[in-house]
Amino acid sequence: MSVTGHAAPVASPTAKTLAALSAAGESGDADAVAELLAPDVVFHSPMTTRLWFEGKQEVTALHRDIFAVLDNVVTIEPLAVGDTGAFSFRARVRGVELEAMNLVRCNEEGQIVEFKVFIRPLPGLATLFAALPPRVSARRRGRLTGVLVATVARPLAFVVRTADRFAPAFL
């Protein structure tokens, strides 16, 4: 006797990695992210094309910093095609909401080799800019550099958030 029916779809290595990355993001677990990274992973900054983070250790440390400043991370169903995958998420940073899209490329083993993040709206990105780079700078270059970066970044975030409140009334 045979039973006919549809076989359950087999998840690709990229799809499995995305699902695990999504879960790690929601739980703020940088160690779980580390398990998904290739040794030569590259993380491109969402804030500038002039900066990227290379290597499993550095990208893991960056995720510790990211998870320290983001609150209430909620991810949306991931999408994987071939070696590339994406999912979006919502979060709050210093009380300001942001939306982001993670775009990753994986190797044959499903390890992440390239990571890009795109963030909107501008007030959310600006607030993240005021929160994250000072923390990363302090970790990488010392507390004084972190304070200097914060001194430059915080006024920019304030101006962008203020403009966002008033500009729509004039459009």
Secondary structure, DSSP 8 states (H G I E B T S, - for coil): ------------HHHHHHHHHHHHHHHT-HHHHHTTEEEEEEEE-SS-TT-EEESHHHHHHHHHHHHHHEEEEEE---EEETTEEEEEEEEEETTEEEEEEEEEEE-TTS-EEEEEEEEESHHHHHHHHHHHHHHHHHHHH-HHHHHHHHHHHHHHHHHHHHHHHHGGGG-
